[in-house]
């Protein structure tokens, strides 16, 4: 019963799609933007990780082992 109520509120009755369609589009765009931001963030963090690791290896290779 609750699921039917929620479905009717989201999708509306026949002819009442004026409110639900923009809300669904806004939610879809919000999820897409959030996913894109997360992918960009992970890419930047991994890039910094590789750059820092390369610099640390570069510093360590010039130290003579005694």
N, C-alpha and C positions, 0 to 999 in steps of 0.2 A: 504494500500500500504506500509506504514512504517512497519507494523507488519510482512508482507511478507519479506521485506528486512532484518529485524532483524533476522527472523527465518532462512533465507538462510545463513546469516553470521554466525550464531551459529551452525547450523547443516550441512551447506555446501551442495553442489550439490552431486549427486550420485558419489561416488568414491573419494570425497574430505574430507573424515572423518579423515584425518591424524591430522589435527589441532584441530578440535572441540572435539574429544573424550578426549584427555588429558586435555584440558581446562575445560571440564565438570567434569572430575574426580578430578582435583585440586580444583575446586569450591566446590564440594561435600565434599571432605575431609576437606576443610577449614571451612565449615559450621558445620560439625560434631565435629571438634576440638573446635570450638567456643562454641557450645552447651555444650560439656563436661566440658569446663572450667567454664562456667556459673553455671552449676549444682554443681560442686565442690565448687565454691565460695559461693553459697547460703548455702550449707551444712556446710561449715566451719563457716560462720557467725552465723548460727542458733546454732551450737554447742557452740561457744563462748558466745552467748546470754544466753543459758541455764546454762552454767558454772558460768557466772557472777551473774545471778539471784540466783542460789543456794548459792553462797558465800555471797551475800547480805542478804539473808534470814538467813543464819547461823550466821552472825554478829548481826542481829537484834534480834535473839531469846534469846541472853544472856543479853540483856539490861533490867534491872528491871523497871517496870512501877510504877512510884510514883504519 
